[in-house]
Amino acid sequence: MPVPIQSDSIPWSEVYERLCEHHEKNPSTHLAIYMNYPGTEQGYTRESMELFASEIAPKLRKL
């Protein structure tokens, strides 16, 4: 089972940069992400989803 990443271990700016790099190499119109790993607390999963939706998704839509 993967070890959950702590919310402060990877800055959201780095998440965005990595996704942009991936998009440059592999252009696409859709993105599938998995955030609900077994054993992960529901609150953590929800927080991650909300942060992704507010911090990353709006920027990705502009690509």
C-alpha positions in Angstrom: 0.0 0.0 0.0 1.4 3.4 -0.9 2.3 5.8 1.9 0.0 8.9 1.8 1.8 12.1 1.0 1.5 14.7 3.6 -0.3 17.9 2.4 2.8 20.0 3.0 5.3 17.7 1.4 4.9 18.8 -2.2 4.1 22.4 -2.9 1.0 22.9 -5.2 3.2 25.0 -7.5 5.4 21.9 -8.0 2.4 19.8 -8.7 1.3 22.3 -11.4 4.8 22.5 -12.9 5.0 18.7 -13.1 1.6 18.4 -14.8 2.6 21.2 -17.3 5.8 19.3 -18.1 3.8 16.1 -18.6 1.3 18.0 -20.8 4.1 19.4 -23.0 5.5 15.9 -23.6 2.1 14.2 -23.9 -0.6 16.7 -25.0 -4.1 15.7 -23.9 -7.5 17.1 -23.3 -8.4 15.0 -20.2 -6.7 14.2 -16.9 -7.6 11.3 -14.6 -6.2 11.5 -11.0 -6.6 9.1 -8.1 -6.6 10.6 -4.6 -8.5 8.1 -2.5 -5.9 5.5 -1.6 -6.9 2.7 0.8 -6.2 3.7 4.3 -6.2 7.4 3.6 -8.4 9.4 5.9 -11.6 10.8 4.3 -10.9 14.3 5.4 -7.4 14.3 3.9 -8.8 13.0 0.6 -11.5 15.7 0.5 -8.9 18.4 1.4 -6.6 17.2 -1.4 -9.5 17.2 -3.9 -10.7 20.7 -2.9 -7.1 22.1 -3.0 -6.6 20.6 -6.5 -9.9 22.0 -7.7 -9.1 25.5 -6.4 -5.3 25.7 -7.0 -4.5 23.5 -9.9 -7.5 22.8 -12.1 -8.2 26.5 -13.0 -4.6 26.9 -14.3 -4.7 23.6 -16.2 -7.8 24.7 -18.0 -5.7 27.5 -19.6 -3.3 25.0 -21.2 
